[in-house]
Amino acid sequence: MQQNNNLILDDIPESGPLFVPMTNDYLFRAILQRNKEVLKGLTCALLSLKHDDVESVEIENPIMLGEAIDDKTFILDVLVRLNNSKLINLEMQVINVSHWVERSLSYLCRTFDRLEKGDRYDKVLPVHQIGILNFTLFEDDPEFYADYLLINKRNHRVYSDKIRISVLDLNRIDLATEEDKLNELDFWAELFKSTTWEDLRMLAEKEPIFKEVATEVRKISDEERIRMQCEAREDYYRTQATFHGYYQDQLAEKDAIIKEMEKRIADLETQLASK
Protein backbone atom coordinates (compact mmCIF):
# COMPACT_ATOMS: atom_id res chain seq x y z
CA MET A 1 0.00 0.00 0.00
CA GLN A 2 2.83 2.39 0.84
CA GLN A 3 4.44 1.72 -2.52
CA ASN A 4 1.17 2.52 -4.28
CA ASN A 5 0.87 5.77 -2.33
CA ASN A 6 4.35 6.78 -3.44
CA LEU A 7 3.43 6.13 -7.05
CA ILE A 8 0.36 8.32 -6.66
CA LEU A 9 2.42 11.12 -5.16
CA ASP A 10 5.02 10.85 -7.93
CA ASP A 11 2.22 11.56 -10.41
CA ILE A 12 1.32 14.87 -8.73
CA PRO A 13 2.79 18.09 -10.21
CA GLU A 14 5.57 19.48 -8.02
CA SER A 15 4.60 23.13 -8.28
CA GLY A 16 2.19 25.65 -9.71
CA PRO A 17 -1.34 26.85 -8.93
CA LEU A 18 -4.28 24.45 -8.85
CA PHE A 19 -6.73 24.94 -11.69
CA VAL A 20 -9.28 26.03 -9.05
CA PRO A 21 -8.91 26.46 -5.27
CA MET A 22 -9.85 23.54 -3.03
CA THR A 23 -12.78 25.58 -1.69
CA ASN A 24 -14.52 25.16 -5.06
CA ASP A 25 -17.80 23.42 -4.20
CA TYR A 26 -18.01 21.56 -7.51
CA LEU A 27 -14.50 20.17 -6.98
CA PHE A 28 -15.47 19.35 -3.37
CA ARG A 29 -18.47 17.35 -4.54
CA ALA A 30 -16.57 15.66 -7.36
CA ILE A 31 -13.84 14.40 -5.01
CA LEU A 32 -16.28 13.08 -2.41
CA GLN A 33 -18.50 11.50 -5.03
CA ARG A 34 -15.63 9.76 -6.82
CA ASN A 35 -13.56 8.60 -3.85
CA LYS A 36 -15.33 6.87 -0.97
CA GLU A 37 -12.15 6.69 1.12
CA VAL A 38 -11.89 10.48 1.08
CA LEU A 39 -15.58 10.77 1.94
CA LYS A 40 -15.09 8.33 4.80
CA GLY A 41 -11.98 10.12 6.06
CA LEU A 42 -13.65 13.54 6.10
CA THR A 43 -16.74 12.12 7.78
CA CYS A 44 -14.64 10.52 10.53
CA ALA A 45 -12.76 13.78 11.13
CA LEU A 46 -15.93 15.88 11.33
CA LEU A 47 -17.81 13.43 13.56
CA SER A 48 -14.87 12.37 15.74
CA LEU A 49 -15.18 8.76 14.61
CA LYS A 50 -12.64 6.00 14.19
CA HIS A 51 -12.21 4.46 10.76
CA ASP A 52 -13.68 1.16 11.98
CA ASP A 53 -16.81 2.96 13.24
CA VAL A 54 -17.89 3.55 9.66
CA GLU A 55 -19.49 0.45 8.15
CA SER A 56 -21.00 2.27 5.19
CA VAL A 57 -21.05 5.80 3.82
CA GLU A 58 -23.14 6.68 0.78
CA ILE A 59 -23.96 9.91 -1.06
CA GLU A 60 -27.74 10.11 -1.40
CA ASN A 61 -27.88 12.95 -3.95
CA PRO A 62 -25.21 12.22 -6.58
CA ILE A 63 -25.06 14.34 -9.72
CA MET A 64 -23.77 13.56 -13.19
CA LEU A 65 -20.29 15.01 -12.99
CA GLY A 66 -19.36 17.10 -16.00
CA GLU A 67 -22.92 18.04 -16.88
CA ALA A 68 -23.93 21.68 -16.68
CA ILE A 69 -25.67 22.66 -13.46
CA ASP A 70 -28.91 24.64 -13.50
CA ASP A 71 -30.64 26.76 -10.87
CA LYS A 72 -31.94 23.67 -9.05
CA THR A 73 -28.48 22.20 -8.57
CA PHE A 74 -26.64 25.47 -7.99
CA ILE A 75 -26.44 24.67 -4.28
CA LEU A 76 -24.06 21.73 -4.32
CA ASP A 77 -24.68 20.31 -0.86
CA VAL A 78 -23.68 16.68 -0.35
CA LEU A 79 -26.17 14.47 1.50
CA VAL A 80 -24.44 11.50 3.12
CA ARG A 81 -26.03 8.46 4.75
CA LEU A 82 -23.75 7.04 7.44
CA ASN A 83 -24.07 3.38 8.53
CA ASN A 84 -27.65 3.51 7.22
CA SER A 85 -28.61 5.21 10.49
CA LYS A 86 -27.70 8.91 10.18
CA LEU A 87 -27.90 11.66 7.56
CA ILE A 88 -25.15 14.25 7.19
CA ASN A 89 -25.52 17.30 4.98
CA LEU A 90 -22.16 18.76 3.92
CA GLU A 91 -21.75 22.07 2.17
CA MET A 92 -18.74 24.12 1.18
CA GLN A 93 -19.56 27.84 1.29
CA VAL A 94 -17.06 30.39 0.01
CA ILE A 95 -18.92 33.72 0.07
CA ASN A 96 -20.50 35.20 3.19
CA VAL A 97 -23.91 36.28 1.88
CA SER A 98 -25.17 37.05 5.40
CA HIS A 99 -27.84 34.36 5.63
CA TRP A 100 -25.90 31.22 6.48
CA VAL A 101 -27.77 30.62 9.77
CA GLU A 102 -31.17 30.61 8.05
CA ARG A 103 -29.85 28.56 5.15
CA SER A 104 -28.34 25.91 7.43
CA LEU A 105 -31.61 25.67 9.39
CA SER A 106 -33.54 25.26 6.15
CA TYR A 107 -31.22 22.44 5.04
CA LEU A 108 -31.46 20.79 8.45
CA CYS A 109 -35.26 20.86 8.57
CA ARG A 110 -35.64 19.77 4.96
CA THR A 111 -33.36 16.79 5.51
CA PHE A 112 -34.96 15.87 8.84
CA ASP A 113 -38.51 15.86 7.43
CA ARG A 114 -38.17 12.72 5.32
CA LEU A 115 -40.90 10.50 6.78
CA GLU A 116 -43.35 9.01 4.31
CA LYS A 117 -47.07 8.66 4.95
CA GLY A 118 -47.61 5.94 7.53
CA ASP A 119 -44.04 6.00 8.89
CA ARG A 120 -43.58 6.14 12.65
CA TYR A 121 -41.97 9.24 14.13
CA ASP A 122 -39.46 7.19 16.09
CA LYS A 123 -38.03 5.97 12.78
CA VAL A 124 -36.82 9.41 11.72
CA LEU A 125 -33.05 9.40 11.21
CA PRO A 126 -30.72 11.79 13.07
CA VAL A 127 -29.59 14.67 10.86
CA HIS A 128 -26.32 16.61 11.11
CA GLN A 129 -25.87 19.78 9.04
CA ILE A 130 -22.18 20.69 8.60
CA GLY A 131 -21.06 23.89 6.93
CA ILE A 132 -17.45 24.24 5.82
CA LEU A 133 -17.13 28.01 5.61
CA ASN A 134 -14.41 30.18 4.12
CA PHE A 135 -15.47 33.04 6.38
CA THR A 136 -16.12 33.60 10.08
CA LEU A 137 -19.79 33.22 10.96
CA PHE A 138 -19.78 35.11 14.27
CA GLU A 139 -16.99 37.67 14.30
CA ASP A 140 -17.59 38.53 17.96
CA ASP A 141 -17.06 34.93 19.08
CA PRO A 142 -14.98 33.00 16.50
CA GLU A 143 -14.44 29.24 16.73
CA PHE A 144 -12.59 26.81 14.50
CA TYR A 145 -15.18 24.03 14.84
CA ALA A 146 -18.48 24.92 16.50
CA ASP A 147 -21.17 22.41 17.43
CA TYR A 148 -24.81 23.37 18.11
CA LEU A 149 -27.63 21.36 19.70
CA LEU A 150 -31.28 21.98 20.59
CA ILE A 151 -31.13 22.36 24.37
CA ASN A 152 -33.11 23.64 27.34
CA LYS A 153 -32.22 27.29 27.96
CA ARG A 154 -32.31 26.92 31.76
CA ASN A 155 -30.63 23.60 32.53
CA HIS A 156 -29.01 22.78 29.15
CA ARG A 157 -30.85 19.45 28.90
CA VAL A 158 -30.70 18.20 25.31
CA TYR A 159 -34.21 18.21 23.83
CA SER A 160 -33.20 15.79 21.09
CA ASP A 161 -29.90 14.46 19.80
CA LYS A 162 -31.43 13.83 16.38
CA ILE A 163 -30.69 17.32 15.05
CA ARG A 164 -27.29 19.01 15.11
CA ILE A 165 -25.51 21.82 13.30
CA SER A 166 -21.73 22.23 13.05
CA VAL A 167 -19.58 24.89 11.42
CA LEU A 168 -15.94 24.51 10.37
CA ASP A 169 -14.26 27.91 9.93
CA LEU A 170 -11.41 27.51 7.45
CA ASN A 171 -10.03 30.93 8.38
CA ARG A 172 -9.54 30.19 12.08
CA ILE A 173 -7.29 27.13 12.12
CA ASP A 174 -5.39 28.97 14.84
CA LEU A 175 -8.33 28.28 17.21
CA ALA A 176 -8.26 24.49 16.70
CA THR A 177 -8.59 22.63 20.01
CA GLU A 178 -6.62 19.56 21.02
CA GLU A 179 -9.64 17.44 20.11
CA ASP A 180 -9.81 19.10 16.68
CA LYS A 181 -6.14 18.32 16.12
CA LEU A 182 -6.59 14.75 17.35
CA ASN A 183 -9.28 14.33 14.68
CA GLU A 184 -6.95 16.04 12.16
CA LEU A 185 -9.55 18.68 11.37
CA ASP A 186 -6.75 21.24 11.20
CA PHE A 187 -5.14 19.19 8.38
CA TRP A 188 -8.47 18.99 6.53
CA ALA A 189 -8.90 22.76 6.88
CA GLU A 190 -5.39 23.29 5.49
CA LEU A 191 -6.33 21.00 2.61
CA PHE A 192 -9.42 23.06 1.76
CA LYS A 193 -7.37 26.27 1.93
CA SER A 194 -4.86 24.89 -0.57
CA THR A 195 -4.37 26.78 -3.82
CA THR A 196 -1.17 25.18 -5.18
CA TRP A 197 0.21 21.74 -5.96
CA GLU A 198 2.93 22.42 -3.39
CA ASP A 199 0.21 22.71 -0.73
CA LEU A 200 -1.30 19.36 -1.72
CA ARG A 201 2.05 17.60 -1.87
CA MET A 202 2.98 18.87 1.60
CA LEU A 203 -0.26 17.47 3.07
CA ALA A 204 0.06 14.26 1.06
CA GLU A 205 3.40 13.67 2.74
CA LYS A 206 1.67 13.80 6.15
CA GLU A 207 -1.29 11.47 5.63
CA PRO A 208 -2.13 8.77 3.05
CA ILE A 209 -5.74 10.02 2.77
CA PHE A 210 -4.47 13.32 1.38
CA LYS A 211 -2.58 11.42 -1.31
CA GLU A 212 -6.01 10.12 -2.34
CA VAL A 213 -7.27 13.70 -2.50
CA ALA A 214 -4.27 14.91 -4.48
CA THR A 215 -4.56 12.18 -7.08
CA GLU A 216 -8.30 12.86 -7.51
CA VAL A 217 -7.58 16.55 -8.07
CA ARG A 218 -4.92 15.65 -10.62
CA LYS A 219 -7.32 13.32 -12.46
CA ILE A 220 -10.12 15.89 -12.44
CA SER A 221 -7.76 18.53 -13.83
CA ASP A 222 -7.27 16.25 -16.85
CA GLU A 223 -11.01 15.67 -17.39
CA GLU A 224 -12.17 18.60 -19.47
CA ARG A 225 -15.91 18.52 -18.78
CA ILE A 226 -15.58 18.32 -15.00
CA ARG A 227 -12.75 20.85 -14.98
CA MET A 228 -14.89 23.29 -16.99
CA GLN A 229 -17.74 22.99 -14.47
CA CYS A 230 -15.30 23.73 -11.65
CA GLU A 231 -14.04 26.77 -13.53
CA ALA A 232 -17.61 27.89 -14.22
CA ARG A 233 -18.23 27.83 -10.47
CA GLU A 234 -15.20 30.07 -9.94
CA ASP A 235 -16.69 32.55 -12.42
CA TYR A 236 -19.94 32.37 -10.47
CA TYR A 237 -18.08 33.07 -7.21
CA ARG A 238 -16.38 36.11 -8.71
CA THR A 239 -19.71 37.48 -9.95
CA GLN A 240 -21.35 36.89 -6.59
CA ALA A 241 -18.44 38.44 -4.71
CA THR A 242 -18.54 41.51 -6.95
CA PHE A 243 -22.29 41.89 -6.53
CA HIS A 244 -22.13 41.27 -2.79
CA GLY A 245 -19.31 43.79 -2.41
CA TYR A 246 -21.27 46.39 -4.40
CA TYR A 247 -24.40 45.69 -2.34
CA GLN A 248 -22.46 46.03 0.91
CA ASP A 249 -20.91 49.30 -0.30
CA GLN A 250 -24.37 50.63 -1.17
CA LEU A 251 -25.69 49.71 2.27
CA ALA A 252 -22.69 51.33 3.94
CA GLU A 253 -23.24 54.49 1.91
CA LYS A 254 -26.93 54.58 2.83
CA ASP A 255 -26.11 54.01 6.50
CA ALA A 256 -23.63 56.89 6.40
CA ILE A 257 -26.25 59.18 4.82
CA ILE A 258 -28.86 58.19 7.42
CA LYS A 259 -26.44 58.80 10.29
CA GLU A 260 -25.51 62.21 8.87
CA MET A 261 -29.20 63.15 8.56
CA GLU A 262 -29.89 61.97 12.11
CA LYS A 263 -26.97 64.09 13.35
CA ARG A 264 -28.26 67.18 11.52
CA ILE A 265 -31.77 66.66 12.93
CA ALA A 266 -30.34 66.27 16.45
CA ASP A 267 -28.31 69.48 16.00
CA LEU A 268 -31.41 71.37 14.78
CA GLU A 269 -33.46 70.11 17.72
CA THR A 270 -30.73 71.23 20.11
CA GLN A 271 -30.65 74.68 18.49
CA LEU A 272 -34.45 74.99 18.65
CA ALA A 273 -34.52 73.90 22.28
CA SER A 274 -31.99 76.58 23.21
CA LYS A 275 -34.07 79.44 21.76
ABEGO torsion letter per residue (X at the ends): XAAAAAAAAAABBABEBBABBAABAAAAAAAAAABAAAAAAAAAAAAGBBAAABABBBBABBBBBGBBBBAAAABBBBBBBBGGABBBBBBBBABBAGAAAAAAAAAAAAAABABBBGBBAAABBBBBBBBBBABBABAABBBABBBBBBBBAAAGBBABAABBBBBBBAAAAAABBAAAAAAGAAAAAAAAABABAAAAAAAAAABAAAAAAAAAAAAAAABAAAAAAAAAAAAAAAAAAAAAAAAAAAAAAAAAAAAAAAAAAAAAAAAAAAX
